[in-house]
Amino acid sequence: MKSNQQNWLTDTFLPKMVIGFIVSVILVTIFFTGSSADTTYAFIESLDQKNYLPIVFNRYQSETPKMLGVIVNGYWGTDSNEIQTKLKTLDAWAGKKHSIVGWWYDIVTEGWSQDRTNKIFLNPLENLWVNGYVSFINLGVTGATAAEIASGTYNANIDNIARSYAAFVNKGGGRRAFIAPLQEMNGYWVSYGNDPVGFKAAYARIQERFALQGIDASEIWWTFAPNGGSEAWNGFELYYPGDDKVDVVSYSSYNFGYCPVGDPRWRNWADYSLVHQPYIERMRLMAPSKPIIIAQTATTAQYPSPGVYNTSMKNAWLIDTYNHLAEEPGVLAIIYFDINKEANGECDYEVYNGPNHYDGYITAVGNPKFAYYDPYTLSQMNLMGPP
């Protein structure tokens, strides 16, 4: 893992000259072709990538721009129409391009053959990258325990995934992704949960199998992704693999509001002080040298009782939460879960990819502290920040 110690693009006169030139050309390009995220990205993509200046993410400064991410239902492997209709139209509606797209891949049910893995792991990685998005992959295992992963039971499946990832990286251009092995491992709802020792061994096993395929530590962001909330005896700190094995820390946390999900005691309107602040503080204490990504977050509109949908409350939650996160030093990105889960007995979290659009999201992401990083620029960032 590389850790260049540089300041934020202002050390010398030359970087300022280069930045000024790039900004000028972008402005001229937009003036003649019309303003759009796609136009800007096409221009960035055409630059000689060797001339890019490394960017340092300063985890100590709230002024450091943060990225936007999203999770939506879709298959990104071959159907470019999916990316256009579900991601690019979301970007256009929101008025700001998202940098990260979160998705899931299952070691057990999807990694059993190289051909299948290439189709539904390698292809989405590549298709998202060339369309201007970096992947955040939740790498789960349906029905398997952490001990089984650690013992090598699924080595062949992991090797298939690692070979596909190596093929992606070997295409060049700084290709890279966030990979979070066995996400939400402190949750009772996963087969590999409630086993800190087994999880750490399984996490190390997955990294080992990737390394055997020639994947260097600088070509992947290994991410620790627990659930934020848990029983007091099962805090995510117990599962942390260690600074030497983790590049980024993250967590999942939602406002369930009053939608009829889980324990009735959960039904309350949870604001920033409950949904995010405690977990960010704990992450800082656990891993002070690591940037933080909110791997999953969202809110329902059900308030003040089940079945009552309050648009203004949902919009206000979005604005308040994103405004708070924009000010948090060390937060690198926020990934919103834009999916309706009511058919599964959960909540409707959608802000755009559904029949109802919540303009509070537009206001929330319009905060100037949220910025778009194209994939190559992001891949060159030193996420460790200054010493």
C-alpha angles and dihedrals in degrees: 000000000000121000111183108186105221135142125243104288094286106092098101143022093244095063089051090053092049093047091048091052093049093048091048093052092047091052092049091047092051091046093056100036105032128259115287138135089235093055092049093048092048088055094047090048091055095056122103098264092209088070094061116117117228113251121214119212104219105209091189097060126074087200091070106108115249129214131239123227136180141196117207134161109267147107112244099184106093111344107089088182088069091057091046097048100037106030110021094043088050089052091050093048093047092047092230133075118242116232100200134046117196123210143154134247124184119217093201105039099032107026099064097105134033093227093052092045092052090052100047103025109029096037096053091047091054098040093051092046095053089047092056103265133116118215126238104196123197101206106203138169120220113216096352127113127229088244091057091052091047093049093057098252091135100034092122092055092047090049090055090053092045092051090051091049091049089052089053094049092046091062085078130213093114094293111186142147142194110250120191111190117211097354121208090019091163092061125103090221097070125079092225095050135118095031111103095174093048092046094054091049092047092049090052091047092055091049090049093053091050091050090053088061090058097259109152121218089243091061098064138039106225107209132200107213117177127159111266098226125052142140111298092249092053105053118162091244088076090064101046107128094207137265092277091062101038131069099174134021122211143162143196122237132158142185102234091182110184100325110132098253127136122325114012087226088070091064106108137105104262118197131195093285090063104029101046119358098073094049095047090052092049092047090054091052093045098045111011093170096054131087117236128232122189093225096190131008137149144140137230123225094222107121142179093358140002113290095020111111116203111189095185093054092051092048091048091050091052094050095045095045096048092045090055093046091049088063097047114108111223097027107123102178145354119218114199120209101225098183135113109230098173092110087062093051093262134097138298104242099167121133098172117354095074141055093285125061120201111209091195086081091059090053092044097053091040087078104119090229089073111081139174119242117191114228097258094049090048091049090057095050119114098226092186092073125203122328 
